[in-house]
Amino acid sequence: MNSNVVTEQLTAAGRAIEHDSFAIIDAEVGRHDYRPEQWPIVRRMIHANADFEFNGLTDFHADAVAAGLEAILAGGTRVVADVEMICVGLSASRLAHFGITTHQFISDADVIEQAKAEETTRAVQAMRKAHRQGLLDGAIVGIGNAPTALIEVVRLIREEGARPALVIGMPVGFVSAAESKDLMAEVADVPWIVIRGRKGGSTLVVAAIHALLGLAEARQREQQASAA
């Protein structure tokens, strides 16, 4: 029985549907090689898109889940996203429980102006703005739409010393999407979760973060119980 409260559906009917969906996924997924702490993330991603190919396409840095949980449980962590859709898709009540704030700059006037001036994408300039404001360090960075954003995050890590707590790199598309995720997966000193190939999307970033929030609440409740 799941003892989580904050990261569960708000109604009994909603909880039953979600739990039944997870049970169906567990029954139908077949073999997988994910560790126990990784599987809930992959399962929720499958749940978000009804696509069992994420069993296998999803890849984890060895420290990814631990780093994500540490950042969430520390409180006051930032989520920096490439697009507004991620920020809107995340549960406000779940974020508030952990004091998490969301940030995205894709439509800011200065970002658009700089992208035009330098002939880059808005996504590149949005990541640069986040870095200038000191928002990337210690943050969970979620990239679901723009491969150029993920490529820029890798550059900022390698060349400018940016140190996110975790990068969830899942941009979807045909131009540089697969390559951007392969590039992120070459980074050793910043943990990451990526989807190999062309598939991805903002809904999957949201699903991965919601799964991490659920794992974090379970850890939090365990710690509270042991301290009682």
N, C-alpha and C positions, 0 to 999 in steps of 0.2 A: 504494500500500500504506500503510495506516495504521500509523504508527510508535508510536502511543500504547501504553502498557502499563497504567498505573494506572487509566485511565478506560475500559478495554476489558473485555469479558466475561472471566471467569476461565478458561473452557475454550475449546478450539478449536472445538468444536461450537456453543457459545453465540455465539462471535464470528462464525462463518460464517452462522448464522441472522440475526443482527443486520445484518451487512453485506449479505446477500441482501435483507433487508427494505428497507434504505435504497436499494439498487439498484432494487427494484421501485417504490418511491415516486418516485425520480428519473425512471424511465421512464414512469410513469403520470400524474404530476402536471400535465403540460402547462406552459403558460406561467406564469411568475411574475416579479415585479418586485423580489424581495429581493436585497440586496447579498450578495456571496460570504460575508461573515462572519455575515450574518443567516440565510441559508438553512439551515445545519446545525441551528439552533435550531428553526425551523419544521418541518423534516423530522423531527426527533425528536419533536416534539409530534404530528405526523401519525402517526408510528409508535406513539405511546402510546395513541391512540384509534382508529386506522384511519379517520380522518375527514379527507378532503381539503379540507374547507371552511376548515381553518385556514390554507390557502394563500389569503390575502386578508383573513381575519378578524384575523390577527396583525399588530400595528402596533408600530413601534419609534420611540422618541425617537432623534434622530440620533446621540447619544453613548452609546446604551444598551450596545452590545456592548463598546465600548472601556472604558466605566466598569466593567462587570461583570468584564472580564478584569483590569483594574488592581486592583480590590478583591481578587480571588482570588489574584493573583500577589503581592500585598503580604504575604500570610500572616496568619493570626490573625483573619481576617474573620469576622463573625457573620452567620448567617442567622436572621432573625427571622420567624417564621411565624404565621399566624392560627390554625392548628390543628395538633394533634400529628401528623396523618396525613402532613404534609409532612416533618416531622423524621424520622419513621419510614421514609418512602419513600426518603430520600436514602441513597446508599451510604456507609456508615461509613468504609470504606477510602479512598474518593475524597476525602471531607471531611478525613480525617486527613492525607492527603498534603499538603494545603494549610493544615493547621492551622485549619480552619474549625469553629466551634462552632454548635450550633443552639439556639434559644430559642423557647418558646411558653408562654403563660400562661392559656390559655382555661379550664382547669379549676381554677385556683388559688382557694382559698377566699376570699381578699380580693377577687379579681376578681368572683367571683359575688356576694359581699355588696355591693360597690359598684354593680354593675349593677342589683341589686334596689333599692338605696337611691335611685339616680338615674334609675331607669326607663329604662335604656339596655340595650344588648346586652353580653354578655360580651366579644364581639369588640372593641367600642369600648374597654372598660376594659382589655383585654389590651394593646392598642396604647398606651394611656396609661401603663400600668405599664412597658412596654418603654422608653418615652420618659423616664419619671422615672428609670429606672435607667441612662440614657445608652446604651442598646443600639441605638437607631435610627441614630444618626450613624455614617456610614461602613459601614453594614450593607447586605446584600442582603435586602430585605423581600419575602417571598413570601406573597401573599394568593390562596388558591384556593377558599375556601368562603364567606366572609362579606363581602358588599358593604359592610356598615357598618364593617368594619375598614379597607377601602380608603378609604372616605369620611373616616374619622377620620385616616388617614395623611395625606391631602391637607390636612385642617385643621391637623394638627400641623406640616406643612411651611409652610403659609401663615401661621399665626398664632403658632406657638411656635418656629419656626426649626429644626425637625428637618431633618437633611440626610442621608438615606440615600445610599449610593453608587448604588443601583439599586433600583427598585421593580418587581417582577414582579406585575402586577395582573390576576388571572384568576379572580375569583369567578364561580361559576355560579349561575344561578337566574332567578327571575321578578320579584322585588321589588328594585328598585334595582341589579340586577347590571349591566345595560347602562349605566345612568346613572353608576354609580360609576367605570366604566372610562373613559367619556367625560370625567368630571371629572379623573381622573388624567392623561389625555392633554392637558389644558389646561395642565399644569404645565410650565414651560419650564426651570427651574433645577435640577431633579432628574431624571435619566434614568429611563426606564420602558420596560417591554414590557407591552402589554395585548392582550387578545382582545376585539374589538368584539362587542357584542351579548350575548345571554344565555348563550352557551356558555362553558365554562371548567372549572375543577376542580383539586383538589390534585394529581392525577396530571400535569396539564399544567405546573404550577409545578415539580414534580420533574423532568419531562422537560427543561424550559428550563434549570434549574440544572445538570443532568447534561450538557447540551450545552455550556454555558459552561465547565464543568470540563474537558470534552474539548478545547475550543478553548484553554483555559489550559494544559493539559498540552502540547499541540502547540507553543504559543508558548514554553513553558519549555524544551522539548527543542531547539527552534531556537536559543534563546539559549545553551544549554549547548554545542551543537555549534559555534556561532560563536566561543565563548570558548576552545574546546579547541585 
